[in-house]
């Protein structure tokens, strides 16, 4: 009831009739943790970072979503969602392409824009849902569903390791664990717990075509997934591929195959497992660069309101490059979450990444790495974070 009243108030401020025909919900999450962060063990000691304290805003968000019945079982659906920074600091960050080159930056602190899932579409109970906009693909959705942290966020989230290839995107989200701009997606209805999702990504790379001597790019791709969610069992299998569409020597495509599942026992105890292969293909006869990653997780409910969580993920050494040795890493997390209510919980966790000598993986949410590499840990260093915080959803 409160959400609807807030939505009506916002509607009145924005436009007298803008939301009159739709059922609109205002929602959000504020998640802040006090943390001690450090990174040690790098062969080049300049890449080590001593303990420092900080406040992190773990995927805090504000959103609006709604649905309008059109008749005959058909509805129009929409969502507008943006990231916000609960600690008040700038959320500007460097954006890199799959080869590690800096290509731009994200927006600054608390600038309202479509930084998270934002789309419009049509929904039918019998035919499924089709949407267009900035969207989470099935591969990212599967990884988030398997993560044991509330909201699948924080330094110990599995996105710190999964979907990445050493030396390409180790200090940010994996290519398929980000949201796809310029995407259209279809989600089937559920049949006895089974459903499918298909997303097409239109790269829309126009700028390069207007630059003298530059390659004419036409980046595009797809992300496909099949899911089963029935009773205590959840499982999914996804495959995604993005092509550069260029004839220049260098990266031609990036792909991922991900298989994951979870089983929830009576009382809320849970176990999870994931396995995936990430691949980058190169033109000019170079061998594909591959990295396999697997992980396990468990949640044990100490009380009906509080549970211990533990996750372990391992990135194996890459294959296909000239020197693949010591390019793997391990992610450890041990934590405790206690629900004060249905919307508020307190949490504490210890999180660590052990990089081999030539690996530089870092936390996806709250990277520790030095500023010269924009969040990627120094090769061989071991980022770690001790976090205590509060999460509230409305």
C-alpha positions as CSV (number, residue, x, y, z in Angstrom):
1,X,0.0,0.0,0.0
2,X,2.8,2.4,0.9
3,X,4.6,1.7,-2.4
4,X,1.4,2.6,-4.4
5,X,0.9,5.8,-2.4
6,X,4.6,6.8,-3.1
7,X,4.1,5.9,-6.8
8,X,1.0,8.1,-7.0
9,X,2.9,11.0,-5.4
10,X,5.8,10.7,-7.8
11,X,3.3,10.5,-10.7
12,X,1.7,13.7,-9.6
13,X,5.0,15.5,-9.4
14,X,6.2,14.3,-12.8
15,X,3.0,14.4,-14.9
16,X,-0.7,14.6,-14.1
17,X,-1.6,11.7,-16.4
18,X,1.7,9.9,-17.0
19,X,1.0,6.9,-14.8
20,X,-2.8,7.1,-14.7
21,X,-3.3,3.9,-16.8
22,X,-0.6,1.7,-15.2
23,X,-0.1,0.0,-11.9
24,X,3.3,1.4,-10.9
25,X,5.6,0.3,-8.0
26,X,8.5,2.2,-6.6
27,X,11.2,0.0,-5.1
28,X,14.8,0.1,-4.1
29,X,17.6,-1.2,-1.9
30,X,20.2,0.5,0.2
31,X,23.1,-1.7,1.1
32,X,26.1,-0.2,3.0
33,X,29.1,-2.0,4.6
34,X,32.0,-0.8,6.7
35,X,35.1,-2.6,5.4
36,X,38.7,-3.1,5.9
37,X,40.4,-3.8,2.6
38,X,43.9,-4.7,1.6
39,X,46.0,-6.5,-1.1
40,X,49.3,-8.3,-0.3
41,X,51.6,-10.9,-1.9
42,X,52.4,-9.2,-5.3
43,X,55.8,-9.9,-6.6
44,X,56.1,-6.2,-7.4
45,X,55.6,-4.7,-3.9
46,X,54.3,-1.5,-5.5
47,X,51.1,-3.3,-6.2
48,X,50.5,-4.2,-2.6
49,X,48.0,-2.1,-0.6
50,X,48.0,-1.9,3.2
51,X,44.8,-2.1,5.2
52,X,42.5,0.8,4.7
53,X,38.9,1.4,5.9
54,X,36.0,2.3,3.6
55,X,32.2,2.4,3.2
56,X,30.9,0.4,0.2
57,X,27.5,0.8,-1.5
58,X,26.8,-2.8,-2.7
59,X,24.6,-2.5,-5.8
60,X,22.2,-0.1,-4.1
61,X,19.4,0.8,-6.4
62,X,16.2,2.8,-7.1
63,X,13.5,1.6,-9.6
64,X,10.1,2.0,-11.0
65,X,8.1,-0.8,-12.6
66,X,4.6,-1.3,-13.8
67,X,2.1,-3.2,-15.9
68,X,-1.0,-2.2,-17.9
69,X,-3.6,-4.8,-18.9
70,X,-4.4,-4.5,-22.6
71,X,-7.1,-7.2,-22.7
72,X,-7.2,-10.8,-24.0
73,X,-4.4,-11.8,-21.5
74,X,-1.9,-9.2,-22.9
75,X,-0.1,-6.6,-20.8
76,X,2.4,-3.8,-21.4
77,X,5.3,-4.0,-18.9
78,X,8.1,-1.5,-18.2
79,X,10.9,-1.0,-15.7
80,X,13.3,1.9,-15.1
81,X,16.1,1.2,-12.7
82,X,19.3,3.0,-11.7
83,X,22.2,2.4,-9.4
84,X,22.7,4.8,-6.4
85,X,25.6,5.2,-4.0
86,X,24.6,4.8,-0.4
87,X,28.0,6.1,0.8
88,X,27.6,9.4,-1.1
89,X,30.8,9.0,-3.2
90,X,31.1,9.1,-6.9
91,X,30.2,5.9,-8.8
92,X,32.3,7.0,-11.8
93,X,34.3,4.1,-13.1
94,X,36.5,3.3,-16.0
95,X,35.0,1.1,-18.8
96,X,37.3,-1.3,-20.7
97,X,36.7,-3.4,-23.8
98,X,37.5,-7.1,-23.9
99,X,41.1,-6.4,-24.8
100,X,41.6,-4.3,-21.7
101,X,41.7,-0.9,-23.5
102,X,39.9,2.0,-21.8
103,X,36.9,3.1,-23.9
104,X,35.0,5.4,-21.5
105,X,33.6,6.0,-18.1
106,X,30.2,5.4,-16.4
107,X,28.1,8.2,-15.0
108,X,29.0,10.1,-11.8
109,X,27.4,9.8,-8.4
110,X,23.6,9.4,-8.2
111,X,22.9,10.7,-11.7
112,X,19.5,9.2,-12.4
113,X,19.7,7.2,-15.6
114,X,19.2,3.8,-17.1
115,X,22.3,2.2,-15.4
116,X,20.5,-1.0,-14.5
117,X,17.8,-3.2,-16.1
118,X,15.5,-0.7,-18.0
119,X,13.1,-2.0,-20.6
120,X,9.6,-1.9,-22.1
121,X,7.7,-4.9,-23.5
122,X,4.6,-7.0,-23.9
123,X,3.7,-9.9,-21.7
124,X,1.3,-12.8,-22.3
125,X,0.5,-15.6,-19.9
126,X,0.3,-18.1,-22.7
127,X,2.9,-16.8,-25.2
128,X,5.6,-15.4,-22.9
129,X,7.2,-12.0,-22.6
130,X,9.3,-9.9,-25.1
131,X,11.2,-6.8,-23.9
132,X,13.7,-4.3,-25.4
133,X,16.2,-2.1,-23.7
134,X,19.1,-2.5,-21.2
135,X,18.8,-6.0,-19.8
136,X,20.2,-8.9,-17.8
137,X,20.9,-11.9,-20.1
138,X,20.2,-15.5,-19.0
139,X,23.9,-16.1,-18.3
140,X,24.1,-13.3,-15.8
141,X,20.8,-14.3,-14.3
142,X,22.0,-17.8,-13.7
143,X,25.2,-16.7,-12.0
144,X,23.2,-14.3,-9.7
145,X,20.7,-17.0,-8.8
146,X,23.4,-19.3,-7.6
147,X,25.2,-16.7,-5.5
148,X,24.4,-17.0,-1.8
149,X,24.8,-13.3,-0.8
150,X,21.6,-11.3,-0.4
151,X,21.2,-9.5,-3.7
152,X,24.1,-11.4,-5.1
153,X,26.4,-8.5,-4.2
154,X,29.4,-7.6,-2.1
155,X,33.0,-8.5,-2.4
156,X,32.4,-12.2,-1.9
157,X,29.8,-12.5,-4.7
158,X,30.7,-15.1,-7.3
159,X,30.8,-12.4,-10.0
160,X,34.3,-11.6,-8.7
161,X,35.5,-14.7,-10.5
162,X,32.9,-16.1,-12.9
163,X,32.6,-15.0,-16.5
164,X,36.1,-13.6,-16.5
165,X,39.3,-14.4,-18.4
166,X,42.7,-13.5,-16.8
167,X,44.2,-10.3,-18.2
168,X,41.0,-9.2,-20.0
169,X,38.3,-8.2,-17.6
170,X,39.6,-9.4,-14.2
171,X,39.0,-6.0,-12.5
172,X,35.3,-5.6,-13.6
173,X,32.3,-7.7,-14.4
174,X,32.7,-10.5,-17.0
175,X,31.4,-9.7,-20.4
176,X,28.2,-11.8,-20.0
177,X,27.8,-10.8,-16.3
178,X,27.0,-7.2,-17.3
179,X,23.7,-5.9,-18.6
180,X,23.3,-5.8,-22.4
181,X,22.5,-2.5,-24.0
182,X,20.6,-2.4,-27.3
183,X,19.1,-5.8,-26.5
184,X,15.8,-7.6,-27.1
185,X,14.8,-10.6,-25.1
186,X,12.1,-13.3,-25.1
187,X,11.1,-15.2,-21.9
188,X,8.9,-18.2,-22.4
189,X,6.1,-19.2,-20.0
190,X,7.0,-21.8,-17.4
191,X,5.9,-25.4,-18.2
192,X,6.2,-27.7,-15.1
193,X,9.1,-25.6,-13.9
194,X,10.9,-25.3,-17.2
195,X,11.3,-22.1,-19.2
196,X,13.7,-20.6,-21.7
197,X,15.2,-17.2,-22.3
198,X,16.8,-15.8,-25.5
199,X,18.4,-12.4,-25.9
200,X,19.9,-10.7,-29.0
201,X,22.4,-7.9,-28.6
202,X,22.7,-5.3,-31.3
203,X,26.0,-3.6,-30.9
204,X,25.2,-0.5,-32.9
205,X,28.8,0.6,-33.4
206,X,28.4,3.7,-35.6
207,X,31.3,5.9,-34.5
208,X,34.0,3.8,-36.0
209,X,32.3,4.0,-39.4
210,X,32.8,7.8,-39.4
211,X,36.4,7.7,-38.5
212,X,38.9,7.8,-41.3
213,X,40.9,4.6,-41.5
214,X,39.0,2.9,-38.7
215,X,37.4,-0.5,-39.0
216,X,33.7,-0.7,-39.7
217,X,32.4,-2.5,-36.6
218,X,29.1,-4.4,-36.3
219,X,29.3,-6.0,-32.9
220,X,26.4,-8.3,-32.2
221,X,25.6,-11.4,-30.3
222,X,23.2,-13.6,-28.4
223,X,22.7,-15.2,-25.0
224,X,20.5,-18.3,-24.6
225,X,19.4,-20.2,-21.5
226,X,17.2,-23.0,-20.3
227,X,16.0,-23.2,-16.7
228,X,14.3,-25.5,-14.3
229,X,12.8,-24.1,-11.0
230,X,10.5,-26.4,-9.2
231,X,10.4,-27.2,-5.5
232,X,13.8,-27.5,-3.9
233,X,15.6,-27.8,-7.2
234,X,16.9,-25.0,-9.4
235,X,19.1,-25.5,-12.4
236,X,20.2,-23.7,-15.6
237,X,22.3,-24.1,-18.7
238,X,23.3,-21.1,-20.8
239,X,25.4,-20.2,-23.8
240,X,26.3,-16.8,-25.0
241,X,28.5,-15.4,-27.9
242,X,29.4,-11.9,-28.9
243,X,31.2,-11.2,-32.2
244,X,33.2,-8.0,-33.0
245,X,32.2,-8.0,-36.7
246,X,35.6,-6.6,-37.7
247,X,38.3,-7.9,-40.1
248,X,41.1,-6.3,-38.1
249,X,43.5,-8.7,-36.5
250,X,42.7,-9.1,-32.9
251,X,39.7,-10.4,-30.9
252,X,36.9,-11.8,-33.1
253,X,34.5,-13.2,-30.5
254,X,33.9,-13.9,-26.8
255,X,31.7,-16.8,-25.6
256,X,30.7,-18.5,-22.5
257,X,29.0,-21.8,-21.6
258,X,27.6,-22.0,-18.0
259,X,26.0,-24.8,-16.1
260,X,24.8,-24.3,-12.5
261,X,22.3,-25.6,-9.9
262,X,21.1,-25.3,-6.4
263,X,19.2,-27.5,-3.9
264,X,17.3,-26.1,-0.9
265,X,16.6,-28.4,2.0
266,X,13.8,-28.1,4.5
267,X,14.6,-25.3,6.9
268,X,16.3,-23.2,4.3
269,X,19.7,-24.9,4.1
270,X,21.1,-24.8,0.6
271,X,24.0,-26.1,-1.6
272,X,25.1,-24.7,-4.9
273,X,27.4,-25.6,-7.8
274,X,28.6,-24.0,-11.0
275,X,30.9,-24.8,-13.9
276,X,31.7,-22.7,-17.0
277,X,34.1,-22.2,-19.8
278,X,35.0,-18.7,-21.1
279,X,36.6,-18.3,-24.5
280,X,38.1,-15.5,-26.6
281,X,38.7,-16.2,-30.3
282,X,41.3,-14.4,-32.3
283,X,41.8,-13.8,-36.0
284,X,45.0,-14.4,-37.8
285,X,45.4,-18.0,-36.7
286,X,46.0,-17.4,-33.0
287,X,44.7,-20.1,-30.7
288,X,41.5,-19.4,-28.7
289,X,42.1,-18.3,-25.2
290,X,40.1,-20.3,-22.7
291,X,39.6,-20.3,-19.0
292,X,37.4,-22.8,-17.0
293,X,35.9,-21.8,-13.7
294,X,34.0,-23.9,-11.1
295,X,32.6,-23.2,-7.7
296,X,30.6,-24.6,-4.7
297,X,28.6,-22.9,-2.0
298,X,26.6,-23.8,1.1
299,X,24.2,-22.0,3.4
300,X,23.4,-23.4,6.9
301,X,20.5,-21.8,8.8
302,X,21.7,-21.5,12.4
303,X,18.3,-20.0,13.4
304,X,15.1,-19.3,11.3
305,X,16.4,-15.8,10.8
306,X,20.2,-16.3,10.6
307,X,22.4,-18.3,8.3
308,X,26.1,-19.0,7.7
309,X,27.2,-18.9,4.1
310,X,30.4,-20.2,2.5
311,X,31.5,-20.0,-1.1
312,X,34.6,-21.3,-2.9
313,X,35.3,-20.6,-6.6
314,X,38.4,-21.5,-8.6
315,X,39.6,-20.2,-12.0
316,X,41.9,-22.7,-13.6
317,X,44.9,-21.6,-15.6
318,X,44.1,-20.4,-19.1
319,X,44.8,-22.4,-22.2
320,X,45.7,-21.3,-25.7
321,X,48.0,-18.4,-25.0
322,X,51.8,-18.5,-25.3
323,X,52.3,-18.8,-21.6
324,X,49.3,-20.2,-19.6
325,X,51.0,-21.1,-16.3
326,X,50.1,-19.4,-13.1
327,X,47.1,-17.5,-14.5
328,X,44.4,-19.0,-12.2
329,X,42.9,-17.7,-9.0
330,X,40.7,-18.8,-6.0
331,X,37.8,-16.9,-4.3
332,X,36.9,-17.6,-0.7
333,X,34.0,-16.3,1.3
334,X,32.7,-17.0,4.8
335,X,29.8,-14.9,6.1
336,X,26.8,-14.6,8.3
337,X,23.4,-12.9,7.5
338,X,20.7,-12.2,10.0
339,X,17.2,-11.0,9.1
340,X,15.9,-8.4,11.4
341,X,12.7,-8.3,9.3
342,X,11.5,-9.3,5.9
343,X,13.2,-6.2,4.4
344,X,16.2,-5.6,6.7
345,X,19.2,-7.7,7.4
346,X,22.6,-7.3,9.0
347,X,25.6,-9.2,7.6
348,X,29.3,-9.8,8.2
349,X,31.8,-11.6,5.9
350,X,35.5,-12.4,5.2
351,X,36.4,-12.4,1.5
352,X,39.7,-13.2,-0.2
353,X,41.0,-13.8,-3.7
354,X,44.3,-15.7,-4.0
355,X,45.9,-14.9,-7.4
356,X,48.6,-17.0,-8.9
357,X,51.8,-15.1,-9.9
358,X,50.5,-14.0,-13.3
359,X,46.8,-13.5,-12.4
360,X,45.2,-10.2,-11.4
361,X,41.5,-11.0,-10.5
362,X,39.8,-8.5,-8.2
363,X,36.4,-8.2,-6.5
364,X,33.7,-7.2,-8.9
365,X,31.8,-5.2,-6.2
366,X,34.3,-3.1,-4.3
367,X,37.6,-3.8,-6.1
368,X,40.7,-3.3,-3.9
369,X,43.3,-3.0,-6.7
370,X,45.6,0.0,-7.2
371,X,44.3,3.1,-8.9
372,X,46.8,2.9,-11.8
373,X,45.1,-0.2,-13.1
374,X,41.5,1.1,-12.4
375,X,40.5,-1.7,-10.0
376,X,42.4,-4.7,-11.3
377,X,44.6,-6.2,-8.7
378,X,48.4,-6.3,-9.2
379,X,49.6,-9.6,-10.7
380,X,50.0,-12.1,-7.9
381,X,48.4,-10.0,-5.2
382,X,45.7,-11.3,-2.9
383,X,42.9,-8.8,-2.3
384,X,40.9,-9.3,0.9
385,X,38.0,-7.6,2.6
386,X,36.4,-7.9,6.0
387,X,32.9,-6.4,5.8
388,X,30.1,-5.6,8.3
389,X,26.9,-3.9,7.1
390,X,23.2,-3.4,6.8
391,X,20.8,-4.1,3.9
392,X,17.3,-2.6,3.6
393,X,14.9,-3.1,0.7
394,X,11.6,-1.2,0.1
